[in-house]
């Protein structure tokens, strides 16, 4: 039997010892890795949960602030609307009064122009005197459509807004009447029923005019 050299035995022992140490170290490293994984997983999930809680809390806080801002400006808006109505109330009331005044004055003017036109008819406005430049005869041509385009007779033409625009653009009363001779001052507008009246008064112009003036006064009083 071959005996192992005594010098080799320590070396084998050293190798065996080293091998055992390596195995031990390897086992320790494995345990360490497992422990590390077990340690980091709970930490990570806690971190995610805390982030979710924080984000949700922040979102709720922002939403609350947003709602407060909305409510504030809603109240401010309501306040401004109320103040606007307060400030505009007198203006609106005065505008309504002015519109009524304009409507009434337009009705006055329509009757007066009609009376003047009737007077011109009675005086035969086609004679030589009709060309004289007096206050009555300046309206004699109010129903003349010469050199005028045909105006569509619509409700809008009689609105106070349209009338005011015409007043602003008219330099004189005569131009205003002429510009509206197809609508407001149309020759067919005959509140006095001239043909019937002339028969009733047996062609007496003076009596007819007095009757028309009285009718005008009654009409104006009722407006």
Rosetta blueprint (number, residue, H / E / L):
1 X L
2 X L
3 X L
4 X L
5 X L
6 X H
7 X H
8 X H
9 X H
10 X H
11 X H
12 X H
13 X H
14 X H
15 X H
16 X H
17 X H
18 X H
19 X H
20 X H
21 X H
22 X H
23 X H
24 X H
25 X H
26 X H
27 X H
28 X H
29 X H
30 X H
31 X H
32 X H
33 X H
34 X H
35 X H
36 X H
37 X H
38 X H
39 X H
40 X H
41 X H
42 X H
43 X H
44 X H
45 X H
46 X H
47 X H
48 X H
49 X H
50 X H
51 X H
52 X H
53 X H
54 X H
55 X H
56 X H
57 X H
58 X H
59 X H
60 X H
61 X H
62 X H
63 X H
64 X H
65 X H
66 X H
67 X H
68 X H
69 X H
70 X H
71 X H
72 X H
73 X H
74 X H
75 X H
76 X H
77 X H
78 X H
79 X H
80 X H
81 X H
82 X H
83 X H
84 X H
85 X H
86 X H
87 X H
88 X H
89 X H
90 X H
91 X H
92 X H
93 X H
94 X H
95 X H
96 X H
97 X H
98 X H
99 X H
100 X H
101 X H
102 X H
103 X H
104 X H
105 X H
106 X H
107 X H
108 X H
109 X H
110 X H
111 X H
112 X H
113 X H
114 X H
115 X H
116 X H
117 X H
118 X H
119 X H
120 X H
121 X H
122 X H
123 X L
124 X L
125 X L
126 X L
127 X L
128 X H
129 X H
130 X H
131 X H
132 X L
133 X L
134 X L
135 X L
136 X L
137 X H
138 X H
139 X H
140 X L
141 X L
142 X L
143 X L
144 X L
145 X L
146 X L
147 X L
148 X L
149 X L
150 X L
151 X L
152 X L
153 X L
154 X L
155 X H
156 X H
157 X H
158 X H
159 X L
160 X H
161 X H
162 X H
163 X H
164 X H
165 X H
166 X H
167 X H
168 X H
169 X H
170 X L
171 X L
172 X L
173 X H
174 X H
175 X H
176 X H
177 X H
178 X H
179 X H
180 X L
181 X L
182 X L
183 X L
184 X L
185 X L
186 X L
187 X L
188 X L
189 X L
190 X L
191 X L
192 X L
193 X L
194 X H
195 X H
196 X H
197 X H
198 X H
199 X H
200 X H
201 X L
202 X L
203 X L
204 X L
205 X H
206 X H
207 X H
208 X H
209 X H
210 X H
211 X H
212 X H
213 X H
214 X H
215 X H
216 X H
217 X H
218 X H
219 X H
220 X H
221 X H
222 X H
223 X L
